[in-house]
Amino acid sequence: MKELLVLRHAKSRRTPYDADDVTRPLNKRGERSAPAMGRILARAGLVPDLIISSPASRAFRTAELAAEAMGYTGEVRVEGRFYFESIESVFRALRGLSDSVGRLLIVGHNPTFEELVWRFVCDNPAVGGAGLRLPTACLVLVNLFVDRWSQASPGCGQIEWSMPPRLALKIAPDLAP
């Protein structure tokens, strides 16, 4: 079995429509919630073997803050296919991973990540996301019932849990910086 942790980027600053979307930074709330989600992973004993982020500033910063808070010492890789690419492109990126990675944290964007989580648990693309929502800094653990990343495909997973940051901070207020 492989474990996929899906983290939507933390809250970012709003910018004018003509601003470069890829460079949007986190806002103050995002700078607080990203490390809180990292501490959740550390506390749960779910530090990943690898972290891969979208190249967007807000996603990469979320990954950095979460990694530092959980004590992750490895590299945070950047994957361009996590920035508003097709679901098939994201699946291809995941299928190319080394099988030595047992637990993976990916950091990116909606609507791609909402659809990705849904597709892992439902192999029928005609069925919508059934109300699945990933607010900013929401963390989802998806168990993938495969031995190799190359086998990752729609319908091979099950959502173990989903934790938005507001719930995390209500359960464990000491997680806040």
Secondary structure, 3 states (H helix, E strand, C coil): CEEEEEEECCCECCCCCCCCHHHCCECHHHHHHHHHHHHHHHHCCCCCCEEEECCCHHHHHHHHHHHHHHCCCCCEEECHHHCCCCHHHHHHHHHCCCCCCCEEEEEECCCHHHHHHHHHHCCCCCCCCCCCCCCCCCEEEEEECCCCHHHCCCCCEEEEEEECHHHHHHHCHHHCC
